Amino acid sequence: MNLDLERKTALVTGSTAGIGLEIARTLAVEGANVIVAGRNRDKLDAAVASIRASGGKEVSGVVADAATEAGASEIVKAVPAVDILVNNLGIYEIKPFAEIDDNEWRRYFDTNVLSGVRLARAYFDGMLKRNWGRVIFVSSESGLMTPGDMIHYGMTKTAQLAISRGLAEQTKGTAVTVNSVLPGPTQSEGIVDFLKGLSTKPNASAAEAEAEFFAKHRATSLLQRLIDPQEVANLVAYVASPLSSATNGASLRVDGGVLPTLA
C-alpha cells in the first residue's frame, strides 16, 4: 500500500531505538522526510544510518532532550514546522506506589507528558493554518488499565489520552487529525531486564521471563507474546498518512488484545 507520505515532514521523538526507531524507519521508507530526535549523539547517528540502510532516503537527526523545556526549544529551532508529529518519548519502570517520591512523579510527567505537550504546542497551530497535519501520541494500554506497580507510568499514559482528545476537538472541519496509539508490552531496549525483574525465578531465561509475565501479569493478552515494534509502527504509519483522514480523536489499540473489548 502506498501511504502517500512523499513530501511530508515527520518528527519522531524517542526514536533512536525500539518503537520510535521503527516508526521513523517506516515513515522514511514510505517516503517521508523524517527527523529522528534523541539525547545521545552516537545512538542518534546509528539510528539515522540504520534507517538509510533500510531505504529511507530523507532522514536526519536532532540531538536534544524533549523532556526538558530547553531541549524542546532546540528541536523547534532546528525543525520550525512539521506535517507529522509522533510523540513517542517515554520511560517506564515497576515501583511500589509508596516509594514514588515527588521528584519521580515530576520526572515521569516531564518525560512522558510535557515532552509531547511542548512540541504539539509548537507545531499544532501551523498544521491548522496549512490545513493538514497529524499529531500522534504513543500512549499505552496502561493508560486505560493501569498496573498497580506502575501507577506513575499509567498516570502519564492516561494524561496523553486526554490531551490527544482535547486537541482533536480543535480540528473540526480541517484536514488535521490528532490520535493516540496504545501499544501493549512491546519488544524494546531493556525489556528483558524488566521482565526478569518481575520473574519469580532468579535465573530465568528471557523466554521463561516472558512466558511468566504473560501468564501472571498480562493473562488477558490474546497474543501471549511481546509485540514486535514493527507491528506498532505499521499502525502509526497509517495514522500518519493521508489515508487515515477519517480517523480523528481516537485511541487506537495495538495491544495484542490485552484490554477487554469495552476498555
C-alpha positions in Angstrom: 0.0 0.0 0.0 1.3 3.5 -0.9 0.7 5.7 2.1 1.3 8.8 0.1 3.8 10.3 2.5 6.2 11.8 0.0 6.9 15.5 0.7 5.6 15.1 4.3 8.0 16.1 7.1 7.8 13.9 10.2 9.4 14.4 13.6 9.6 11.3 15.9 10.8 11.7 19.5 12.5 9.0 21.4 13.4 7.4 18.1 16.9 6.0 18.4 15.6 2.6 19.5 12.5 0.4 19.9 9.1 1.5 18.8 10.3 5.0 17.9 13.1 3.8 15.7 10.7 1.5 13.8 8.2 4.3 13.4 10.9 6.6 12.0 12.1 3.8 9.7 8.7 3.0 8.4 7.8 6.6 7.7 11.1 7.2 5.9 10.8 4.1 3.8 7.3 5.2 2.8 8.9 8.5 1.5 8.5 11.0 4.4 11.3 13.4 5.3 12.0 12.1 8.8 13.7 13.8 11.7 15.0 11.5 14.4 15.2 13.1 17.9 17.3 11.7 20.7 19.6 12.6 23.6 22.7 10.6 22.6 24.7 11.6 19.5 26.2 8.1 19.0 22.8 6.4 19.2 21.2 9.1 17.0 23.9 8.6 14.3 23.4 4.9 14.4 19.6 5.2 14.1 19.9 7.5 11.1 22.4 5.2 9.4 20.1 2.2 10.1 17.1 3.9 8.6 19.2 4.9 5.5 20.4 1.3 5.1 16.7 0.2 5.1 15.9 2.5 2.2 14.9 5.7 3.9 16.4 8.5 1.8 15.3 11.7 3.6 16.4 11.2 7.2 18.3 13.5 9.7 18.7 13.8 13.4 18.5 16.3 16.2 20.3 15.8 19.4 18.1 17.2 22.2 16.1 16.1 25.2 12.4 16.7 24.5 11.7 16.1 28.2 13.1 19.5 29.0 12.0 22.9 28.0 15.4 23.8 26.6 15.5 20.5 24.7 12.1 21.1 23.1 13.2 24.6 22.1 16.3 23.2 20.4 14.1 20.8 18.4 11.7 23.5 17.3 14.6 25.8 16.4 16.1 23.1 14.3 12.8 22.0 12.8 10.4 25.0 12.7 7.5 23.2 11.1 6.4 19.6 10.6 3.5 17.8 8.9 3.6 14.8 11.3 4.5 14.9 15.0 4.9 11.5 16.7 5.2 11.9 20.5 6.9 8.7 21.3 9.4 9.7 24.0 8.7 7.8 27.3 10.1 6.0 30.3 8.7 3.2 32.4 9.6 1.0 35.4 8.0 -1.0 38.1 7.9 0.7 41.5 5.8 0.4 44.6 3.5 3.4 45.0 4.8 4.3 48.5 8.3 4.6 47.1 7.5 7.0 44.3 8.6 10.4 45.6 7.6 13.8 44.2 10.7 14.2 42.1 9.9 10.9 40.4 6.3 11.9 39.7 7.6 15.1 38.1 10.2 13.2 36.1 7.6 10.9 34.6 5.3 13.8 33.9 8.0 15.9 32.2 9.2 13.0 30.1 6.1 11.2 29.1 3.6 14.1 29.0 5.2 17.6 28.8 7.6 16.5 26.0 4.6 15.9 23.8 2.7 19.0 25.1 5.6 21.3 24.3 6.0 20.1 20.8 2.3 19.9 20.0 2.0 23.5 21.2 4.8 24.5 18.9 3.5 22.7 15.7 -0.3 22.4 16.1 -1.3 25.9 15.0 0.9 25.7 11.9 -0.9 22.5 10.9 -4.2 24.2 11.3 -3.1 27.2 9.2 -1.8 24.8 6.4 -5.0 22.7 6.8 -3.1 19.5 7.0 -1.3 17.7 9.8 -1.0 14.7 12.1 -0.3 14.6 15.8 0.1 11.1 17.3 0.7 10.3 20.9 2.2 6.9 21.6 0.3 6.0 24.8 -0.2 2.5 26.2 -2.7 0.0 27.3 -1.7 1.1 30.8 -3.4 4.4 30.2 -6.8 2.5 30.3 -5.9 -0.4 32.7 -3.1 0.9 34.9 -1.0 -1.7 36.6 -0.8 -1.3 40.4 3.0 -1.4 40.3 3.3 1.2 37.6 0.9 3.9 38.7 3.2 6.8 37.9 3.6 5.4 34.4 -0.1 4.7 33.9 -1.0 8.3 35.0 1.1 9.7 32.2 -0.4 7.5 29.6 -3.9 8.4 30.7 -2.9 12.1 30.5 -1.8 11.6 26.9 -5.2 10.3 26.0 -6.9 13.4 27.5 -4.5 15.8 25.7 -4.9 13.9 22.4 -8.7 14.0 22.5 -8.8 17.7 23.6 -6.6 18.7 20.7 -8.6 16.7 18.3 -11.7 18.7 19.3 -9.9 21.8 18.0 -9.5 20.3 14.5 -13.2 20.3 13.4 -13.6 21.0 9.7 -9.9 20.7 9.0 -7.6 18.1 7.5 -5.6 17.9 10.8 -6.1 14.9 13.0 -4.9 14.0 16.5 -4.9 10.4 17.7 -3.4 8.1 20.3 -1.9 4.7 19.7 -1.9 2.2 22.6 0.7 -0.5 22.3 0.8 -3.4 24.7 4.0 -4.9 26.0 6.5 -4.5 23.2 10.0 -5.8 22.4 12.3 -3.0 23.2 15.6 -2.0 24.7 15.7 -3.1 28.3 12.5 -5.2 28.2 14.4 -8.4 29.0 15.7 -7.0 32.3 12.3 -5.5 33.0 10.6 -8.9 32.6 13.4 -10.7 34.6 12.8 -8.2 37.4 9.2 -9.5 37.6 10.1 -13.2 37.4 9.9 -15.4 40.5 12.8 -17.4 39.1 16.2 -15.7 39.9 18.0 -17.1 36.8 15.1 -17.1 34.4 15.9 -17.1 30.7 14.4 -14.4 28.5 11.9 -16.8 27.2 10.9 -18.0 30.7 10.6 -14.5 32.0 8.3 -13.6 29.0 6.1 -16.6 29.5 5.7 -15.9 33.2 5.0 -12.3 32.6 2.1 -13.1 30.3 0.8 -15.9 32.5 0.8 -13.7 35.7 0.7 -10.1 34.7 -1.0 -10.0 31.3 -3.2 -13.0 31.3 -5.8 -11.2 29.2 -3.4 -10.9 26.3 -4.6 -12.7 23.3 -1.2 -12.6 21.6 0.6 -14.1 24.6 4.0 -12.7 23.4 5.8 -9.4 23.2 4.7 -7.2 20.3 7.3 -6.5 17.6 8.0 -2.8 17.3 7.2 -3.0 13.6 3.7 -4.1 14.4 3.2 -0.8 16.2 5.0 1.2 13.5 2.6 -0.2 10.9 -0.4 1.3 12.6 1.3 4.6 13.4 2.4 5.0 9.7 -1.1 4.5 8.5 -2.5 7.0 11.1 0.2 9.5 10.0 -0.8 9.2 6.3 -3.5 11.0 4.2 -5.3 7.6 4.0 -6.4 8.0 7.6 -8.3 11.2 7.1 -11.5 9.9 8.8 -9.6 8.7 11.9 -9.5 11.5 14.4 -9.8 11.8 18.2 -9.3 8.1 18.5 -7.5 5.8 20.9 -6.2 3.1 18.7 -5.2 -0.2 20.3 -2.3 -2.3 19.1 -2.1 -4.1 22.4 -2.3 -7.8 21.4 -5.8 -8.0 22.9 -4.7 -7.2 26.5 -7.6 -4.8 27.0 -11.1 -6.0 27.4 -13.4 -5.0 24.5 -15.1 -2.2 26.3 -12.0 -0.7 27.9 
